[in-house]
Amino acid sequence: MKHLQIKKSPVELGLDDYRMTGDPIINQTRKIKDILGIFQDEKAFSNMSQEKLVYTVQAWLPVAEGTLGGLFFGASTIYPGKVGNEYFMTKGHFHLNSDRAEFYWGIKGKGMLILMDRDRNTWAEEVYPGSLHYIDSEIGHRLANTGDENLIVGACWPSDAGHNYEEIAKNGFSARLFEVDGKPKLM
């Protein structure tokens, strides 16, 4: 960058759909076949099209991963659907640097932010357009879509937080979010 130069941002954010364009943007997709083992009803899971899209993630990582003091920005889109009576959800994770917090905010749709502490106490917060969620350190978290349209959630986290998916993959959450009598219920 030259002194007094005026530049355009390398990334743009669509305010209607929260799609990011520009370089560098990371795009990830998770289909049913990519999230084996997170749903309880294995029979319903195996009967679904393995190509069914469950969620996508976009992220802008403007600094190198692990940079102290840096921030990452992203958005997740969880599609409507269920495996049995369990809502479509993300894999969920703790942070590798477990003393790092994160912000989520609801953009579109409705859902739940499922949270679990290190003692395996699990609770959820409703996610809706305009909701703001502070995810404290040492808290595992995942998103579930409880509505009939896409759930879009924004996120901002420290660039040195890292992701620990293995702990959730091995031990799961201590509660699951099901549709019971037409409403979400943690069980």
KEBABA-492228 format. One record per residue (C-alpha): y, z, x negated; residue number from 0. Coordinates in nm, 2 decimals. Each point is the difference from the previous one (the first is absolute). Layout:
REM residues N
      c2      c3      c1    i
       Y       Z       X  NUM
...
//
This chain:
REM residues 187
      c2      c3      c1    i
    0.00    0.00    0.00    0
    0.34   -0.10   -0.13    1
    0.30    0.23    0.03    2
    0.19   -0.06    0.33    3
   -0.27   -0.23    0.13    4
   -0.07    0.01    0.37    5
   -0.36   -0.07    0.10    6
   -0.21   -0.03    0.31    7
   -0.28    0.25    0.06    8
   -0.34   -0.14   -0.10    9
   -0.15    0.13    0.32   10
    0.11   -0.04    0.37   11
   -0.13    0.21    0.29   12
   -0.03   -0.15    0.35   13
    0.15    0.26    0.23   14
   -0.19   -0.12    0.31   15
   -0.35   -0.01   -0.16   16
    0.05    0.19   -0.33   17
   -0.15   -0.29   -0.19   18
    0.11   -0.01   -0.36   19
    0.07   -0.33   -0.18   20
    0.08   -0.06   -0.36   21
   -0.15    0.08   -0.34   22
   -0.18    0.21   -0.08   23
   -0.16    0.11    0.33   24
   -0.36    0.13    0.02   25
   -0.19   -0.11    0.31   26
   -0.33    0.17    0.09   27
   -0.23   -0.05    0.30   28
   -0.28    0.23    0.12   29
   -0.26   -0.15    0.22   30
   -0.29    0.19    0.17   31
   -0.22   -0.10   -0.30   32
    0.24    0.16   -0.24   33
    0.00    0.35    0.16   34
   -0.36    0.08    0.03   35
   -0.07    0.37    0.06   36
    0.33    0.12    0.15   37
   -0.11   -0.03    0.37   38
   -0.26    0.24    0.15   39
   -0.17   -0.25    0.24   40
   -0.20   -0.21   -0.25   41
   -0.17   -0.20    0.27   42
    0.33   -0.11    0.16   43
    0.13   -0.07   -0.35   44
   -0.30   -0.22   -0.09   45
    0.03   -0.20    0.33   46
    0.37   -0.09   -0.07   47
    0.10   -0.32   -0.18   48
    0.02    0.10   -0.36   49
    0.30   -0.24   -0.03   50
    0.21    0.19    0.26   51
    0.33    0.10   -0.15   52
    0.07    0.37    0.02   53
    0.32    0.04   -0.21   54
    0.23   -0.15   -0.25   55
    0.23    0.15   -0.26   56
    0.30   -0.14   -0.18   57
    0.16    0.17   -0.29   58
    0.28   -0.05   -0.24   59
   -0.06    0.17   -0.34   60
    0.33   -0.07   -0.18   61
   -0.10    0.22   -0.30   62
   -0.33    0.04   -0.18   63
   -0.26    0.23    0.16   64
    0.02    0.34   -0.15   65
    0.38   -0.03   -0.08   66
    0.15    0.35    0.03   67
    0.29    0.00    0.24   68
   -0.07   -0.34    0.16   69
   -0.06   -0.08    0.36   70
   -0.24   -0.24    0.18   71
    0.07   -0.14    0.35   72
   -0.25   -0.13    0.25   73
   -0.10   -0.07    0.36   74
   -0.34    0.02    0.17   75
   -0.10   -0.19    0.31   76
   -0.30    0.15    0.18   77
   -0.14   -0.23    0.27   78
   -0.11    0.13    0.34   79
   -0.37    0.06    0.05   80
   -0.27    0.25   -0.01   81
   -0.35    0.05   -0.15   82
   -0.18    0.17    0.28   83
    0.27    0.24    0.13   84
    0.16    0.05   -0.35   85
    0.33   -0.17   -0.05   86
    0.05   -0.26   -0.28   87
    0.14    0.19   -0.30   88
    0.07   -0.02   -0.37   89
   -0.24    0.13   -0.26   90
    0.23    0.29   -0.08   91
    0.07    0.16   -0.34   92
    0.14    0.29   -0.20   93
    0.23   -0.07   -0.29   94
   -0.15    0.00   -0.35   95
    0.30    0.20   -0.11   96
   -0.06    0.24    0.29   97
    0.34    0.17   -0.03   98
    0.17   -0.32    0.12   99
    0.14   -0.03    0.36  100
    0.06   -0.31    0.21  101
    0.21   -0.12    0.30  102
   -0.14   -0.20    0.29  103
    0.21   -0.13    0.30  104
   -0.11   -0.17    0.32  105
    0.14   -0.35    0.05  106
   -0.21   -0.15    0.29  107
   -0.28    0.10    0.22  108
   -0.16    0.34    0.04  109
   -0.25    0.19   -0.20  110
   -0.09    0.31   -0.18  111
    0.06    0.12   -0.36  112
   -0.32    0.20   -0.07  113
    0.06    0.27   -0.27  114
   -0.24    0.23   -0.18  115
    0.07    0.28   -0.25  116
   -0.22    0.11   -0.29  117
   -0.16    0.26    0.22  118
   -0.11   -0.28    0.23  119
    0.23    0.10    0.29  120
    0.08   -0.32    0.19  121
    0.28   -0.07    0.24  122
    0.19   -0.31    0.11  123
    0.36   -0.11    0.07  124
    0.09   -0.26    0.26  125
    0.14   -0.32   -0.15  126
    0.24   -0.21    0.20  127
    0.31   -0.21   -0.07  128
    0.25    0.23   -0.16  129
   -0.24    0.28   -0.09  130
    0.04    0.13   -0.35  131
   -0.28    0.18   -0.19  132
    0.01    0.20   -0.32  133
   -0.34    0.02   -0.16  134
    0.00    0.30   -0.23  135
   -0.19    0.02   -0.33  136
   -0.37    0.08    0.01  137
   -0.03   -0.16    0.35  138
   -0.25   -0.28    0.07  139
    0.13   -0.25    0.25  140
   -0.10   -0.31    0.21  141
    0.14   -0.20    0.29  142
   -0.17   -0.09    0.33  143
    0.12   -0.24    0.26  144
   -0.02    0.16    0.35  145
    0.18   -0.28    0.18  146
   -0.06   -0.35    0.12  147
    0.24   -0.17   -0.24  148
    0.03    0.00   -0.38  149
    0.10    0.33   -0.15  150
    0.25   -0.06   -0.29  151
    0.09    0.29   -0.23  152
    0.23    0.00   -0.30  153
   -0.06    0.21   -0.31  154
    0.18    0.12   -0.31  155
   -0.18    0.18   -0.28  156
    0.04    0.09   -0.37  157
   -0.12   -0.27   -0.24  158
   -0.20    0.26   -0.19  159
   -0.18    0.14    0.31  160
   -0.31   -0.22   -0.02  161
   -0.27   -0.02    0.27  162
   -0.32    0.20    0.02  163
   -0.22   -0.18    0.25  164
   -0.32    0.12   -0.14  165
    0.04    0.36    0.12  166
    0.04   -0.12    0.36  167
   -0.28   -0.25   -0.03  168
   -0.24    0.27   -0.13  169
    0.10    0.29    0.23  170
    0.19   -0.16    0.29  171
    0.25    0.18    0.21  172
   -0.11    0.33    0.18  173
    0.09   -0.15    0.34  174
    0.00   -0.34    0.16  175
    0.24   -0.16    0.25  176
   -0.18   -0.13    0.31  177
    0.11   -0.14    0.33  178
   -0.10    0.26    0.27  179
    0.09   -0.06    0.36  180
    0.25   -0.27   -0.11  181
    0.18    0.23   -0.25  182
   -0.02    0.07   -0.37  183
   -0.19    0.32   -0.09  184
   -0.08    0.15   -0.34  185
   -0.36    0.12   -0.01  186
//
